[in-house]
Amino acid sequence: MISAFRKILLLALLPLAGALALYPAQAKPADDTGAKVMAISTRGGNVHQRLTLSQDKAAIVQLDTDAHDVLVSNPELVDAVVRTPRRIFLLATKVGQTNAFFFDAAGKQILSLDIRVEKDTLDLQGLMKAAMPNSSIQVQAMNDNIVLTGSVSSSLESTRANDLAGRFAGDPKKVINMLNIAGGQQVMLKVRIAEMDRNIAKQFGVNLQTAKIVGGSTPIAASTSNQFALVGQALSDLSGAQVGQVCRGGTGQSLNPFATVLQGAGTCSINNNVQGQLQALERVGLVHMLAEPNLTAVSGETARFLAGGEFPVPVAKDLQGNVTVEFKEFGVGLSFTPVVLSPGRISLQLSSEVSELSNTGAFTLSGGATTQGLTIPALTMRRTQTTIELPSGGSFAVAGLMQHNTKQVIDGFPGVKDLPVLGALFRSRDFADDQTELVVLVSAYLVEPNAENAFAAPTDGFVAPTDPETLLLGKLNATYKNKSDAPMTPTAEAPVGFIVR
């Protein structure tokens, strides 16, 4: 019994079949209905052919011999309708494979068809062509799966094509992506980390000491010793100027205004009982740091680079007293993951840092009677993590820092330090200024492999000196001219070699 849908489809195909009966030809699309027409000659005996049908589409088999019976091995996939003895309709209903056999009135087999039913991918092919005109993508169906072949210009287009095919198939697992990426997929990243750090410290202070004996036996002493509170001490205790003399406790001992009373008469002759010390100190420091790590990686893969080292950090102790350590990295580090979106667009997930060991913030663990103390250094670090997009050969300043810290402390004797002129003798000033400028520059390039002789290494052309050259001339490397056996190929008119500074 024929369903209502199939009856409607047959009524639509009957006029087309009548027209094709007048013009037998090879298999070809009849019109926009999607039906295929196969004109097959069976006069030579049993004929075997293959037929591919799209799901929910039909094909018309046009014979030159009357067919009496038609047998389909799996009617759930393909339904055969015999309209006339020489005109048979094949209707594809489900995806799969089956075969059909045609017999004449005598029961002799005249035709066998291997039929494969698959999804119609023409609409998906057109959609991909419209969405990605610069790519060459072929879409094929294999049973219930979609196979993508051809080439695309970037991994982004490959992902988009895979998503479209997954939507069309109804399940992303039914998509077989065999696309090739035509564009260059190796990215070289060049990072420049430049920093200038300028430190200025100034200290100015006056310390006074006086001693006097009143009434022949009563000592009176006064002194000012204003510590520089910003750093806790003077930049250099040995720097400064001193005027006057006050008694000392003995030869080479520290100042002691009461030495006369404590040591007895005759130990110190007080020629001048007032002493002043002036400290005017200044320190300027400059730190210049430049790191340029370069690294190459394939699109979608993560690459890491570290030029530095590792230092141990205790993390635990077991019952036997054994200490477990964990190593922490420091130095110049770079990690990035490039994704080539197109020949003119590169997406970068970047993480770069420069770290160094420092005593500032270090952890110190004091030891016991039988154990030594432990000091774990801290790290001074400059780190940046970001995601950017730039063309091949383009550059970005991904991070920048302008930091200016100013500190100033004034110590003095209360009340007296505020006097207009004499107050300067009773106070000290501590000043510190720290200026830091930091910038991180990133450049990305699409690169390709090259021949070995196209690259140069820092060791190219190095020649170790002989013992006489080292002992007599003080050379760390040999000097050579352009000879046939010279290690360097470029032409040079004068002696050349490495310069060691």
C-alpha positions in Angstrom: 0.0 0.0 0.0 1.4 3.4 -1.0 1.4 6.2 1.6 -0.2 9.6 0.8 3.3 11.2 0.6 4.5 8.7 -2.0 1.3 9.1 -4.0 1.8 12.9 -4.2 5.5 12.3 -5.2 4.5 9.8 -7.9 1.9 12.2 -9.4 4.6 14.9 -9.6 7.0 12.6 -11.3 4.6 11.0 -13.9 4.8 13.9 -16.4 8.5 14.0 -16.1 8.7 10.2 -16.8 6.6 10.5 -19.9 8.8 13.2 -21.3 11.9 11.2 -20.6 10.5 8.1 -22.3 10.8 10.0 -25.6 14.5 10.9 -25.0 16.4 8.0 -23.4 19.8 9.0 -22.1 22.4 8.4 -19.4 21.7 9.1 -15.8 21.3 12.8 -15.1 19.2 15.1 -13.0 15.8 15.6 -14.5 14.9 19.0 -13.0 14.8 20.9 -9.7 12.7 18.0 -8.1 16.0 16.2 -7.4 15.0 13.0 -9.3 17.7 11.1 -11.2 17.0 9.3 -14.5 18.9 6.1 -15.4 18.4 4.9 -19.0 19.8 1.3 -18.9 20.1 -1.2 -21.8 19.6 -4.8 -20.7 19.7 -6.5 -24.2 23.2 -7.8 -23.5 22.1 -9.9 -20.5 22.3 -9.2 -16.7 23.6 -5.7 -16.0 25.1 -4.6 -12.7 25.3 -0.9 -11.7 25.7 1.4 -8.7 23.3 4.1 -7.7 23.7 6.9 -5.0 20.5 8.5 -3.8 19.9 11.5 -1.5 17.6 10.9 1.4 13.9 11.8 0.6 14.8 12.0 -3.1 13.8 9.7 -6.0 15.3 8.1 -9.1 13.7 6.9 -12.3 15.0 3.7 -13.9 14.2 3.6 -17.7 14.7 0.1 -19.3 14.6 -1.1 -22.8 13.2 -4.5 -21.7 10.0 -5.2 -19.8 10.5 -5.9 -16.1 8.0 -8.1 -14.5 9.3 -8.2 -10.9 11.4 -5.9 -8.7 13.0 -7.0 -5.5 14.5 -4.6 -2.9 16.5 -6.3 -0.1 15.7 -3.6 2.5 12.4 -1.9 1.7 12.9 0.4 4.8 15.6 2.2 2.9 14.4 2.2 -0.6 10.8 1.7 -2.0 10.4 0.5 -5.6 7.2 1.4 -7.5 6.6 -0.2 -11.0 4.6 2.3 -12.9 5.1 0.6 -16.3 7.1 -2.5 -17.2 9.9 -0.3 -18.4 9.6 2.6 -16.0 10.4 2.0 -12.3 10.5 4.6 -9.5 13.0 4.3 -6.6 12.2 6.3 -3.4 14.9 6.8 -0.8 13.5 7.0 2.7 16.4 6.3 5.1 20.2 6.5 5.1 22.0 3.2 4.5 22.9 0.7 1.8 20.7 -1.9 0.0 20.4 -3.4 -3.5 17.5 -4.0 -6.0 17.0 -6.9 -8.5 14.9 -6.7 -11.7 13.4 -9.8 -13.4 11.6 -10.3 -16.7 8.4 -12.3 -17.3 10.4 -15.6 -17.5 12.0 -14.9 -14.1 15.4 -14.2 -15.6 17.4 -11.4 -13.9 18.0 -8.5 -16.2 19.4 -5.8 -13.8 21.0 -5.5 -10.4 21.5 -2.2 -8.6 23.7 -1.5 -5.5 22.0 1.5 -3.9 23.5 3.8 -1.3 21.3 6.4 0.4 23.0 9.3 2.0 22.2 12.9 3.1 22.0 15.6 0.5 25.0 17.9 1.0 24.4 20.3 -1.8 22.9 22.9 0.5 25.8 22.6 3.0 28.3 22.8 0.1 26.7 26.1 -1.1 26.5 27.5 2.4 30.2 26.9 3.0 31.1 28.4 -0.3 29.2 31.6 0.5 30.5 31.8 4.0 34.2 31.1 3.2 34.8 32.1 -0.5 38.6 31.9 -0.2 38.5 28.2 0.9 38.1 25.1 -1.2 35.9 22.7 0.8 34.3 19.5 -0.6 31.4 18.0 1.4 30.7 14.3 1.0 28.3 12.0 2.9 29.3 8.6 4.1 26.3 6.7 5.5 25.1 9.0 8.3 28.4 11.0 8.5 29.7 14.2 6.9 33.2 14.1 5.5 35.0 17.5 4.9 37.9 17.5 2.5 39.9 20.2 0.7 41.8 23.2 2.1 41.1 26.3 4.1 43.2 29.4 4.8 43.2 29.3 8.6 42.3 27.1 11.5 39.4 29.5 12.3 37.8 28.6 9.0 38.4 24.9 9.7 36.6 25.3 13.0 33.7 27.2 11.3 33.3 24.5 8.7 33.3 21.8 11.3 30.6 23.7 13.3 28.4 24.1 10.2 28.7 20.4 9.3 27.9 19.4 12.9 24.7 21.4 12.8 23.8 19.9 9.5 24.4 16.3 10.7 22.7 16.9 14.0 25.7 15.6 16.0 29.3 17.0 15.9 30.6 13.5 16.4 29.3 12.6 12.9 31.6 15.1 11.2 34.9 13.8 9.9 37.2 16.9 9.4 40.0 16.2 6.9 40.6 19.8 5.9 44.1 21.0 5.3 45.3 24.5 6.3 47.0 26.2 3.4 48.4 29.2 5.1 51.6 29.4 7.2 50.9 28.1 10.7 54.2 28.7 12.5 54.4 31.9 14.6 57.6 33.4 15.9 57.1 35.8 18.9 59.6 38.4 19.8 59.2 40.1 23.2 61.2 43.0 24.5 61.1 43.8 28.2 62.8 47.1 28.8 63.1 48.7 32.3 64.9 51.7 33.8 65.0 52.1 37.6 66.6 55.2 39.1 67.1 55.5 42.9 68.1 58.7 44.7 68.7 58.9 48.5 69.8 62.1 50.4 70.6 62.5 54.0 71.5 65.6 56.0 71.9 65.8 59.7 73.8 67.5 62.5 74.7 65.8 65.8 76.0 67.8 68.8 77.7 66.6 72.0 78.8 68.7 75.0 80.1 68.0 78.4 80.9 70.3 81.3 81.7 70.0 85.0 80.0 72.5 87.2 81.2 73.3 90.7 84.3 71.1 90.3 82.4 67.9 90.8 79.0 67.9 89.0 79.1 66.7 85.4 76.5 68.0 82.9 76.3 66.4 79.4 74.0 66.9 76.4 73.9 65.3 73.0 71.7 65.0 69.9 71.9 61.9 67.7 69.1 62.0 65.2 68.9 58.7 63.3 67.7 58.8 59.7 64.3 57.2 60.2 63.7 56.3 56.5 66.3 53.6 56.2 67.1 53.2 59.9 70.8 54.3 59.6 73.1 56.6 57.7 74.1 55.7 54.2 77.7 55.6 55.5 78.7 56.0 59.1 82.2 56.8 58.0 81.2 59.8 56.0 80.7 63.3 57.5 82.6 66.1 59.2 83.5 66.5 62.9 84.5 69.7 64.8 85.6 69.9 68.4 86.8 67.4 71.0 85.0 65.6 73.9 86.6 63.3 76.3 86.9 59.6 75.4 86.9 56.7 77.7 90.4 55.7 76.6 92.5 55.5 73.5 90.5 54.3 70.6 87.2 54.1 72.6 83.9 55.7 71.8 82.9 59.2 72.9 82.1 59.4 76.6 81.2 62.8 78.1 81.5 61.4 81.6 84.9 60.0 81.1 86.5 62.6 83.5 84.2 61.5 86.3 84.2 57.8 85.6 87.9 57.4 85.0 89.1 60.0 87.5 91.1 63.2 87.1 93.9 63.1 84.7 92.4 60.7 82.2 91.1 63.4 80.0 92.1 67.0 79.5 89.1 68.9 78.3 90.4 71.3 75.8 87.0 71.8 74.2 83.8 70.4 75.7 81.6 70.9 72.6 81.7 68.6 69.5 79.6 68.7 66.4 79.2 66.2 63.6 77.7 67.0 60.2 76.5 64.2 57.8 75.5 65.2 54.3 75.2 62.1 52.2 73.7 61.3 48.7 73.3 58.1 46.8 72.2 57.7 43.1 71.6 54.3 41.6 70.6 53.3 38.1 69.4 49.9 36.9 69.0 49.1 33.2 67.4 45.9 32.2 66.7 44.6 28.7 65.4 41.1 27.9 64.5 39.9 24.4 63.2 36.3 24.4 62.2 34.9 21.0 60.1 31.7 20.6 58.4 29.9 17.7 55.3 27.6 17.9 52.7 26.0 15.7 49.2 27.5 15.7 47.2 26.2 18.6 50.2 24.8 20.5 51.7 26.4 23.7 55.4 27.2 23.8 57.5 28.0 26.8 60.9 29.6 27.3 63.0 30.1 30.5 66.4 31.6 30.8 67.3 31.6 34.5 67.2 28.9 37.1 65.4 27.3 40.0 65.9 27.7 43.7 64.6 25.3 46.4 61.8 26.2 48.9 61.0 23.9 51.8 57.4 22.9 51.8 57.1 20.0 54.3 58.9 17.8 56.8 58.2 14.1 57.3 58.2 12.1 60.6 61.9 11.3 60.2 62.8 15.0 59.9 63.5 14.9 56.2 62.7 18.2 54.5 60.8 18.2 51.2 61.6 21.0 48.9 59.9 22.5 45.8 61.8 24.3 43.2 60.7 27.7 42.0 61.7 29.2 38.7 63.2 32.6 38.2 64.8 34.5 35.3 63.3 35.5 31.9 60.3 33.5 31.1 57.9 33.5 28.1 54.8 31.4 27.4 52.4 32.0 24.5 49.8 30.2 22.5 49.3 31.5 18.9 46.2 30.9 16.8 46.4 31.9 13.2 42.9 33.3 12.4 43.9 34.3 8.8 47.1 35.2 7.0 46.6 38.8 8.3 45.4 38.0 11.8 47.1 36.2 14.7 45.6 35.8 18.1 48.1 35.5 21.0 47.6 34.3 24.6 50.8 35.7 26.1 52.5 35.4 29.5 55.9 36.9 30.0 57.9 37.7 33.2 61.3 38.7 34.4 62.2 37.8 38.0 65.3 37.9 40.1 66.3 36.8 43.6 66.0 39.5 46.3 66.6 39.9 50.0 63.7 42.3 50.3 60.8 40.2 51.6 63.0 37.1 52.2 61.9 34.6 54.9 64.4 33.9 57.6 64.0 31.0 60.0 66.3 31.1 63.0 68.1 28.0 64.0 68.4 26.2 67.3 71.2 25.0 69.4 72.2 22.3 67.0 70.7 23.6 63.7 71.6 26.4 61.5 69.2 29.2 60.4 67.5 29.2 57.0 66.9 32.1 54.7 64.5 31.7 51.7 65.0 34.5 49.2 62.1 36.4 47.7 61.5 37.3 44.1 61.4 40.7 42.4 59.1 40.1 39.5 57.6 41.9 36.5 54.9 39.9 34.9 52.2 40.4 32.2 49.4 38.1 31.0 47.1 39.2 28.2 45.5 38.2 24.9 46.0 40.3 21.8 45.4 40.1 18.1 47.8 41.5 15.5 48.9 40.9 11.9 52.1 39.2 10.9 54.9 41.6 11.4 52.8 43.9 13.7 53.9 45.0 17.2 52.1 46.0 20.4 53.1 47.6 23.6 51.2 45.1 25.7 52.3 46.5 29.1 53.7 49.7 30.5 54.5 51.1 33.9 55.6 54.5 35.1 56.1 54.5 38.9 57.4 57.4 41.0 57.8 57.0 44.8 59.0 59.8 47.0 59.6 59.5 50.7 60.9 62.2 53.1 61.4 62.1 56.9 62.6 64.9 59.3 63.9 64.0 62.8 64.9 66.6 65.4 64.9 67.8 69.0 61.3 68.9 69.9 60.8 72.6 70.0 64.4 73.5 69.2 64.3 72.0 65.7 61.7 74.6 64.7 63.9 77.6 65.4 64.5 79.7 62.3 68.2 79.3 61.9 69.6 77.3 64.8 66.9 74.7 64.3 69.0 73.2 61.5 71.6 72.1 64.1 69.0 70.0 65.9 67.3 68.1 63.1 68.1 65.6 60.3 66.4 65.0 56.9 66.1 61.7 55.1 64.9 61.7 51.5 64.4 58.8 49.0 63.2 59.0 45.4 62.5 55.9 43.2 61.5 56.2 39.6 60.7 53.2 37.4 59.8 52.9 33.7 58.8 49.6 32.3 57.5 48.6 28.9 56.8 45.2 27.3 56.8 45.1 23.4 55.5 42.1 21.4 56.0 41.4 17.7 54.6 38.3 15.9 55.7 36.9 12.6 54.4 34.0 10.4 57.6 32.0 9.6 58.5 29.1 7.5 61.4 26.6 7.7 64.6 27.5 5.9 68.0 25.9 5.0 70.5 25.4 7.8 73.1 27.6 6.1 70.6 30.5 6.2 71.0 30.9 10.0 73.8 32.2 12.1 74.8 31.3 15.7 76.7 33.4 18.2 79.5 30.8 18.1 80.0 31.0 14.3 83.5 32.1 13.5 85.0 31.6 17.0 88.5 30.3 17.1 90.2 29.5 20.4 93.6 31.2 20.8 96.8 29.3 21.2 98.8 29.3 24.5 101.3 31.9 23.2 98.5 34.2 22.1 96.9 34.0 25.5 100.0 34.3 27.6 102.0 36.8 25.6 99.2 38.8 23.9 96.4 38.4 26.4 93.9 37.3 23.8 90.7 35.4 24.6 90.0 34.6 21.0 92.1 34.2 17.9 92.2 36.8 15.1 92.0 35.5 11.6 91.9 36.8 8.0 89.6 35.8 5.1 91.3 32.5 4.0 90.0 29.4 2.4 90.1 27.6 5.7 88.6 30.5 7.7 85.5 29.5 9.7 83.6 32.6 8.5 82.4 32.9 5.0 81.8 36.7 4.6 84.6 38.7 3.0 86.6 41.0 5.2 89.4 43.4 4.3 90.9 43.6 7.8 91.5 41.2 10.7 88.1 40.2 12.2 87.0 38.4 15.2 84.8 38.6 18.3 85.1 41.6 20.6 85.0 40.7 24.3 84.0 43.5 26.7 
